[in-house]
């Protein structure tokens, strides 16, 4: 059997249903999909391939999935830190967005995000922002896979000066991208129940349902939001969204920090999905989401980095480390969020959160050839008794050596192939100078 690509000589962590780990294995790729995955034997010659990647000394894992991003916000990395969410958002982020978010900066910020994600092993992201058409054009050029949502909010936003057009803009965007690229899946993102009216939420959800799109919304992020929705609606944020018909298996709820046990039952009962962003939640001091309870209730939970202004990076290895340790210390139980459970939140469970588990999230025959090779031949990854332990507790994004998306190599020996990184860094620095001079 001949392949377009063969990856061999590494330890393959499949993240399949049996969590198989294949020592000294190989993966054969044709037409962007995995056609073979097996252990090599000394008697069997390596199959022929147009491109062969030797992963000696490496760990081969599924491409990581970031379930919550705002890609162009890389431009605001480190602009305002150490503030409560409402002050940070209203006094710093919203004004900076109003002044500086335009097609040119969105393109640059998106490229910066993509190169950062690819170099740290992320092959799929789930995004929500404004000018998402530009985001989609840009991500498509990079060869990454993405679920990309046009943002909806009930006040003037970048590219949508008239909020009465917010859902219509999102619908037109989704229509344009419905079959424009196999790598780009359109979606709709309502900012939150405190910035979107009941009517807006319902209109946007109706459009998402009609077009079979993932509907995303920030939910129950802060105590302030939780108390506000209770005082206005007499219901928790989850109960409020449930009452107005937003919760179903095509809805991704982002954050879910402030939940009652009853709220968890509602989310599970509706088969809605959750994105957990522990670094953002800790940095903004929003609280600690009851993630282990959600996972116990069989709610698919994926990790997300959130925007770069509240993290301040897009490295899912750091996010995994945080997720594993935060919930242990919070519950005083070291068995909570074990390494395998955490690894699943950036692979197969993240894929489920996006409704894409048939296609991505594990290394299995028939799935997309989205894979990452970690260089484990380094002091902080030796010895290796358990590769999953290293992935969660010891590895960093900078250990990523090679990245393949849909059978195409996008990172080669730590260098991006599809993005001119030097040009992106130079343009980012140039934009940041004007952001800095106007924010003084
Ligand atoms: Zn967010």
Boltz pocket constraint, residues with backbone or C-beta under 6 A from the ligand:
constraints:
  - pocket:
      binder: B
      contacts: [[A, 68], [A, 69], [A, 70], [A, 218], [A, 254], [A, 306], [A, 307]]
      max_distance: 6.0
